[in-house]
């Protein structure tokens, strides 16, 4: 084998190994915790389906307002089931989309298929946690939606939503060690002037889901249950706002 052939072979081998490592990394996400798995069962209040995506529909109701939720980077989509269920109990459709390799950046347009599948929904919001929130903002910047909910997240520098007629709420924890306050509020100029900012005193990054601790995060001084109750309340406020339009 000639020298150049050996070099090409080594480069290809390194590339294949790198791709394999990346795939394994993506396919071994954080969560879901037992609390999340317990929220996957249908009951008299919420009907849960887990096919192409994870959907929560208030039982016996026909909502006209819905939320598409993008999971955080390398977090199992089921880790957000308790919050989605709690929002559905308030009368709204909530759909958590699955992402290739558990990375929303690989399918930022996922909400479009959900919109098509639920033509009865007249008012749509998108949202997400961390990387999922950034990709939801990316979708909102390019598609007609009425609301955007950011959980410990912010739009990427290329996504300017400041001139859009969009109900936006940014929810963040004061103890977040992954998406710090300066970074989140640094996106102020890329969001509409009427954006609502909700700080969760003592909340951290990982407690926006049920998947356990996360590297680089700070310990929370707020309980997970309380952080998620406050998150649900602030999210529902956006859905209430857009449903009245």
QUINOR-V499540 format. One record per backbone hydrogen bond with DSSP energy under -0.5 kcal/mol. CO is the residue of the C=O (numbers start at 1). NH is the residue of the N-H. E is the energy in kcal/mol with one decimal. If there is no record, write none. Layout:
# QUINOR-V499540
co:CO nh:NH e:E
co:CO nh:NH e:E
This chain:
# QUINOR-V499540
co:2 nh:6 e:-2.1
co:3 nh:7 e:-2.3
co:4 nh:8 e:-2.3
co:5 nh:9 e:-2.5
co:6 nh:10 e:-2.6
co:7 nh:11 e:-2.4
co:8 nh:12 e:-2.5
co:9 nh:13 e:-2.4
co:10 nh:14 e:-2.6
co:11 nh:15 e:-2.3
co:12 nh:16 e:-2.6
co:13 nh:17 e:-2.5
co:14 nh:18 e:-2.6
co:15 nh:19 e:-2.6
co:16 nh:20 e:-2.5
co:17 nh:21 e:-2.6
co:18 nh:22 e:-2.3
co:19 nh:23 e:-2.6
co:20 nh:24 e:-2.4
co:21 nh:25 e:-2.5
co:22 nh:26 e:-2.6
co:23 nh:27 e:-2.2
co:25 nh:28 e:-1.1
co:30 nh:76 e:-2.8
co:33 nh:36 e:-1.1
co:33 nh:37 e:-1.8
co:34 nh:38 e:-2.1
co:35 nh:39 e:-0.6
co:36 nh:39 e:-0.8
co:37 nh:40 e:-1.4
co:38 nh:41 e:-0.7
co:45 nh:59 e:-2.6
co:46 nh:43 e:-2.4
co:46 nh:48 e:-0.5
co:47 nh:57 e:-2.6
co:49 nh:55 e:-2.8
co:53 nh:51 e:-1.7
co:53 nh:55 e:-0.7
co:54 nh:96 e:-3.4
co:55 nh:49 e:-2.1
co:56 nh:94 e:-2.2
co:57 nh:47 e:-3.3
co:58 nh:61 e:-1.5
co:64 nh:122 e:-1.6
co:64 nh:123 e:-2.3
co:65 nh:93 e:-1.7
co:66 nh:125 e:-2.2
co:67 nh:69 e:-0.6
co:67 nh:95 e:-2.8
co:68 nh:127 e:-2.2
co:69 nh:71 e:-0.5
co:69 nh:97 e:-1.7
co:70 nh:129 e:-1.7
co:72 nh:75 e:-1.6
co:74 nh:30 e:-2.3
co:76 nh:79 e:-2.3
co:77 nh:80 e:-1.3
co:78 nh:81 e:-1.9
co:79 nh:210 e:-2.2
co:80 nh:84 e:-2.1
co:81 nh:85 e:-2.8
co:82 nh:86 e:-2.2
co:83 nh:87 e:-2.3
co:84 nh:88 e:-2.3
co:85 nh:89 e:-2.1
co:86 nh:90 e:-0.5
co:87 nh:90 e:-1.1
co:87 nh:92 e:-0.9
co:88 nh:91 e:-2.1
co:93 nh:67 e:-2.3
co:94 nh:56 e:-2.9
co:95 nh:69 e:-3.1
co:95 nh:97 e:-0.6
co:96 nh:54 e:-2.6
co:97 nh:71 e:-0.6
co:99 nh:102 e:-2.4
co:100 nh:103 e:-1.9
co:102 nh:74 e:-3.4
co:102 nh:75 e:-0.6
co:103 nh:106 e:-1.9
co:104 nh:107 e:-1.9
co:107 nh:110 e:-1.6
co:109 nh:112 e:-1.7
co:109 nh:113 e:-0.5
co:110 nh:113 e:-0.8
co:110 nh:114 e:-0.9
co:111 nh:115 e:-2.4
co:112 nh:116 e:-1.8
co:113 nh:117 e:-1.8
co:114 nh:118 e:-1.2
co:115 nh:118 e:-0.5
co:118 nh:121 e:-1.7
co:120 nh:122 e:-0.6
co:123 nh:66 e:-2.6
co:124 nh:146 e:-2.5
co:124 nh:147 e:-1.2
co:125 nh:68 e:-2.2
co:126 nh:149 e:-2.1
co:127 nh:70 e:-2.8
co:128 nh:151 e:-2.7
co:129 nh:132 e:-2.3
co:130 nh:134 e:-1.9
co:131 nh:135 e:-2.1
co:132 nh:136 e:-2.0
co:133 nh:137 e:-2.4
co:134 nh:138 e:-1.8
co:135 nh:139 e:-2.0
co:136 nh:140 e:-2.6
co:137 nh:141 e:-1.9
co:139 nh:142 e:-1.4
co:139 nh:143 e:-1.0
co:143 nh:145 e:-1.1
co:146 nh:167 e:-2.6
co:147 nh:126 e:-2.2
co:148 nh:169 e:-2.0
co:149 nh:128 e:-1.6
co:149 nh:151 e:-0.6
co:150 nh:152 e:-0.7
co:150 nh:171 e:-3.3
co:151 nh:130 e:-2.6
co:156 nh:159 e:-2.1
co:158 nh:160 e:-0.8
co:159 nh:161 e:-0.7
co:161 nh:164 e:-1.7
co:162 nh:193 e:-0.5
co:164 nh:166 e:-1.6
co:166 nh:168 e:-0.7
co:167 nh:148 e:-2.8
co:168 nh:196 e:-2.6
co:169 nh:150 e:-2.8
co:169 nh:171 e:-0.6
co:170 nh:198 e:-3.0
co:171 nh:152 e:-3.5
co:172 nh:200 e:-3.0
co:173 nh:176 e:-1.4
co:175 nh:218 e:-0.7
co:178 nh:180 e:-0.6
co:180 nh:184 e:-2.2
co:181 nh:185 e:-3.0
co:182 nh:186 e:-1.1
co:184 nh:187 e:-1.4
co:185 nh:188 e:-1.8
co:187 nh:190 e:-1.9
co:188 nh:191 e:-1.5
co:190 nh:161 e:-2.8
co:192 nh:195 e:-1.8
co:196 nh:170 e:-3.0
co:196 nh:198 e:-0.5
co:197 nh:199 e:-0.6
co:198 nh:172 e:-2.3
co:199 nh:201 e:-0.8
co:200 nh:174 e:-1.9
co:200 nh:203 e:-2.5
co:202 nh:221 e:-2.0
co:202 nh:222 e:-1.7
co:203 nh:175 e:-2.9
co:205 nh:208 e:-1.4
co:206 nh:209 e:-1.9
co:209 nh:211 e:-0.6
co:210 nh:33 e:-2.6
co:211 nh:31 e:-0.5
co:214 nh:217 e:-1.9
co:223 nh:227 e:-2.5
co:224 nh:228 e:-2.4
co:225 nh:229 e:-1.9
co:226 nh:230 e:-2.3
co:227 nh:231 e:-2.0
co:228 nh:232 e:-2.6
co:229 nh:233 e:-2.4
co:230 nh:234 e:-2.2
co:231 nh:235 e:-2.1
co:232 nh:236 e:-2.9
co:233 nh:237 e:-1.7
co:234 nh:238 e:-0.9
co:235 nh:238 e:-0.6
co:235 nh:239 e:-1.7
co:236 nh:240 e:-2.8
co:237 nh:241 e:-1.8
co:238 nh:242 e:-2.4
co:239 nh:243 e:-1.9
co:240 nh:244 e:-0.8
co:241 nh:244 e:-0.6
co:242 nh:245 e:-1.1
